[in-house]
Amino acid sequence: METIPYFGEIMALLTAAMWAIAVILFKKSGETVHPLALNLFKNVLAVVLFVPTIYIMGRTLAYPASHSDYLLLLISGGLGIGISDSLFLACLNRIGAGLTAIVDCLYSPFVIGLSILWLAESLSVWQVVGVVMIISAVMTITSRKGSEQVSRENLIWGITYGVLAMATTAVGIVMIKPMLGHSPLLWATEVRLVGGIIVLVLILLFHPARRRILGTLFIARGWGYTFSGSFIGAYLAMMLWLGGMKYTQASIAAALNQLSNIFIFIFAFLLLKEPINFQRTIGIILGVAGSLLVMFA
C-alpha cells in the first residue's frame, strides 16, 4: 500500500468525506433516535467491529499496559466519547449539520488551550489569530441571518451543546496525549470506546426516561440512518483516520481531516437542503482557516 502515490493523503481525505457523510446520516437518524441511544448504539457497533479488526491486523486486546493507563483511557473515553458525542448529536439535532460544522471548529482552540495548561506547550501569535478567527466564525452564526430557519432557543442550546462537546472532546484527547505516542492506536481506541459505553450505560441506568430513549432505536424509519451512520462514522472513518496517520505525516493528515467541516457544510446544503447564505459561508471559511492556523502555526 505504501507504494501507491499519496496513499496516506487519500486515506486522510476519505476520512473527512466519510465523517461528513456520517454526520448527515446522524442528523437524519436524530429525527427519530435520541442522542444517548444513538451514541450507545454506534459505540457498541464499533467495539464489536474493532475486536476482529485488531486481531486481523496482528494486534491484541491484552496489551501490556499499566492499570493507570487503562483507567486513563477509560476516563478519556467516558468524557470524549460517552459525554462529548452525546452533546455533539444533541447539537446536531438542534441547529443542523451546517451550523454544527462551524461550531465544531472550536475543537482546535480547546486542544491548544488545554495543551498549554497541562502539557506546558506555548501559543504563537498566529495561533492567537486563528483562535480569534474561530470565535468570530461562531459569532457570525448567532446573527439573525446566520441562523435563519433555526429558532433562538434551539440556536442557544445547540451552540451550548456544541461548545461543551468540543471542550469535553479536547479534555479526553489531551489527557491521554503523552501516552498515545507509545501505545497502539487500535487498542487505545477500543478501550476508549468501552469507557464511552460504560458512561452511557450508567447515565441510562439512572435516567427516568431510559425505556423511551432506548425505544427510539427500534423505530423503523430511522434504523437505516442509525446503522449506516454508525458504521461509517464510528468504524470506517476511524480506520481511514488511522491509515492516514500511518501512511503520511500527521500534520498533512490533520489538515486534510479538517476538510470534513467543509464537506459537512456542503453536504448539508445538497442532501438536507439546509440554507447557505453569506454569514454561514463566512463562518465556515473563518472556522476552517482558523483551525488550520491553530494547528500548524
Rosetta blueprint (number, residue, H / E / L):
1 M L
2 E L
3 T L
4 I L
5 P L
6 Y L
7 F H
8 G H
9 E H
10 I H
11 M H
12 A H
13 L H
14 L H
15 T H
16 A H
17 A H
18 M H
19 W H
20 A H
21 I H
22 A H
23 V H
24 I H
25 L H
26 F H
27 K H
28 K H
29 S H
30 G L
31 E L
32 T L
33 V L
34 H L
35 P H
36 L H
37 A H
38 L H
39 N H
40 L H
41 F H
42 K H
43 N H
44 V H
45 L H
46 A H
47 V H
48 V H
49 L H
50 F H
51 V H
52 P H
53 T H
54 I H
55 Y H
56 I H
57 M L
58 G L
59 R L
60 T L
61 L L
62 A L
63 Y L
64 P L
65 A L
66 S L
67 H H
68 S H
69 D H
70 Y H
71 L H
72 L H
73 L H
74 L H
75 I H
76 S H
77 G H
78 G H
79 L H
80 G H
81 I H
82 G H
83 I H
84 S H
85 D H
86 S H
87 L H
88 F H
89 L H
90 A H
91 C H
92 L H
93 N H
94 R H
95 I H
96 G H
97 A H
98 G H
99 L H
100 T H
101 A H
102 I H
103 V H
104 D H
105 C H
106 L H
107 Y H
108 S H
109 P H
110 F H
111 V H
112 I H
113 G H
114 L H
115 S H
116 I H
117 L H
118 W H
119 L H
120 A L
121 E L
122 S L
123 L L
124 S L
125 V H
126 W H
127 Q H
128 V H
129 V H
130 G H
131 V H
132 V H
133 M H
134 I H
135 I H
136 S H
137 A H
138 V H
139 M H
140 T H
141 I L
142 T L
143 S L
144 R L
145 K L
146 G L
147 S L
148 E L
149 Q L
150 V L
151 S L
152 R H
153 E H
154 N H
155 L H
156 I H
157 W H
158 G H
159 I H
160 T H
161 Y H
162 G H
163 V H
164 L H
165 A H
166 M H
167 A H
168 T H
169 T H
170 A H
171 V H
172 G H
173 I H
174 V H
175 M L
176 I L
177 K H
178 P H
179 M H
180 L H
181 G L
182 H L
183 S L
184 P L
185 L H
186 L H
187 W H
188 A H
189 T H
190 E H
191 V H
192 R H
193 L H
194 V H
195 G H
196 G H
197 I H
198 I H
199 V H
200 L H
201 V H
202 L H
203 I H
204 L H
205 L H
206 F L
207 H L
208 P L
209 A L
210 R H
211 R H
212 R H
213 I H
214 L H
215 G H
216 T H
217 L H
218 F H
219 I L
220 A H
221 R H
222 G H
223 W H
224 G H
225 Y H
226 T H
227 F H
228 S H
229 G H
230 S H
231 F H
232 I H
233 G H
234 A H
235 Y H
236 L H
237 A H
238 M H
239 M H
240 L H
241 W H
242 L H
243 G H
244 G H
245 M H
246 K H
247 Y H
248 T L
249 Q L
250 A H
251 S H
252 I H
253 A H
254 A H
255 A H
256 L H
257 N H
258 Q L
259 L L
260 S H
261 N H
262 I H
263 F H
264 I H
265 F H
266 I H
267 F H
268 A H
269 F H
270 L H
271 L H
272 L L
273 K L
274 E L
275 P L
276 I L
277 N L
278 F H
279 Q H
280 R H
281 T H
282 I H
283 G H
284 I H
285 I H
286 L H
287 G H
288 V H
289 A H
290 G H
291 S H
292 L H
293 L H
294 V H
295 M H
296 F H
297 A L
